[in-house]
Amino acid sequence: MEILPTRVLTADVSAHLTGKEVRNEDRSYGSYRIGQLAVKSLLEKHAPKDIIAVVRDAEKAAGLLKRGVVVRAADYGDPGALKTALAGVDGLLLICGSEVGQRFAQHKNVIDAARATGVQRVVYTSAPRATTTALVIAPEHKATEEYLAQSGIKYTIVRNNWYTENYLQQVESARKTGVLVAAAGAGRVASASRSDYAEGAVAALAGHGHEGKIYEFGGDYAWNYDELAKAIGDIIGKPVAYQSVDAPTLIGILKGAGLDEGTAGFVAVLDQNIAAGLLSEVTGHLSSLIGRPTIPLKKGLTRQFGLC
Ligand SMILES: NC(=O)c1ccc[n+]([C@@H]2O[C@H](COP(=O)([O-])OP(=O)(O)OC[C@H]3O[C@@H](n4cnc5c(N)ncnc54)[C@H](OP(=O)(O)O)[C@@H]3O)[C@@H](O)[C@H]2O)c1
């Protein structure tokens, strides 16, 4: 029997969804997080009273409360608060946490609370080919997927490729330098916008026929760094060249720009993962679920600056 969630929940929503309440500097689409965008998407088809947003700081979600969304406070690290927050929830969108190294323990807390409170189905935002890939960020996702699979709760996995918004910083640095420096070689990235992923996750949560499915979400086109440089050049109105460097050179450049050794090394490994093709897969799963093409690279980057 298919379960239609009557109470849906997204975690990690610190939302101010109405323009009035959004600070001026936060007005661009890119400032919205996946959780906020998921609530926005849910509100298009569901009554606010049927949506529960779990946040760490309820004050940040005052805008949602005003719209009639149920707001509950819980940290992924607090099993008791999670159990209280999940009471009455049918369908849960578990958005992966952001504290690398602690994420599996946090996700386990959420899944345990979901099982204890009788959540019918969990949709989890994972990483591309999480259980088999060499992608450096995959292990916590793999562990979460495996824990969820043995939990007895029905589930759907949406494995998100890169966010197009990850490259906003490169737009700003290219504006100053005219170059895009990376150790990604000729690798390709099937990125999509956060809003695409949020809409896809909501489609998987609220729609029928997704139980037990694993979706590889990403953009409809995998671009390379020459194409990224061209897109950035078009946006800033001057030519940008892709400067392909090796990992040690990139680490040196990033440290010179003020990054610590660990962060610089992490960025370099991610670039090497891209060079190895680990983010290049195009499946069409996301556009299929959202019923439209994904937002292309340049439009995804441009929207962030409010230019369209
Ligand atoms: N695929 C990609 O390219 C990519 C890129 C970046 C991140 N990610 C992953 O995708 C997730 C969602 O991305 P995003 O950009 O929407 O989020 P984000 O900007 O990284 O923000 C993380 C959100 O998680 C919440 N959070 C962090 N720790 C929490 C905890 N212990 N308990 C409850 N909530 C917690 C934060 O709440 P507060 O507002 O209270 O701080 C915040 O709203 C991230 O957490 C990250 O793991 C993927």
The ligand as an ORCA input file, in Angstrom:
! r2SCAN-3c Opt
* xyz 0 1
  N      25.880     18.404     -3.047
  C      26.563     19.500     -2.747
  O      27.166     20.163     -3.598
  C      26.550     20.002     -1.359
  C      27.122     21.253     -1.100
  C      27.056     21.729      0.183
  C      26.466     20.959      1.178
  N      25.944     19.740      0.887
  C      25.267     18.913      1.911
  O      23.869     19.123      1.789
  C      23.314     19.552      3.035
  C      22.259     20.588      2.789
  O      22.841     21.638      2.061
  P      22.434     23.134      2.294
  O      23.336     23.945      1.429
  O      20.993     23.276      2.164
  O      22.781     23.327      3.830
  P      23.930     24.209      4.517
  O      23.947     25.565      3.980
  O      25.203     23.443      4.543
  O      23.322     24.343      5.972
  C      23.254     23.273      6.782
  C      21.914     23.283      7.464
  O      21.906     22.160      8.349
  C      21.485     22.591      9.623
  N      22.198     21.818     10.605
  C      23.526     21.689     10.693
  N      23.816     20.907     11.741
  C      22.638     20.582     12.317
  C      22.295     19.829     13.461
  N      23.241     19.261     14.220
  N      20.993     19.691     13.784
  C      20.025     20.267     13.015
  N      20.299     20.998     11.920
  C      21.583     21.151     11.584
  C      21.841     24.068      9.716
  O      20.974     24.675     10.622
  P      21.255     26.129     11.258
  O      20.564     27.083     10.337
  O      20.620     26.029     12.583
  O      22.736     26.307     11.300
  C      21.637     24.530      8.284
  O      20.294     24.937      8.089
  C      24.515     20.084      3.828
  O      24.270     19.891      5.185
  C      25.690     19.294      3.286
  O      25.896     18.124      4.031
  C      25.949     19.267     -0.358
*
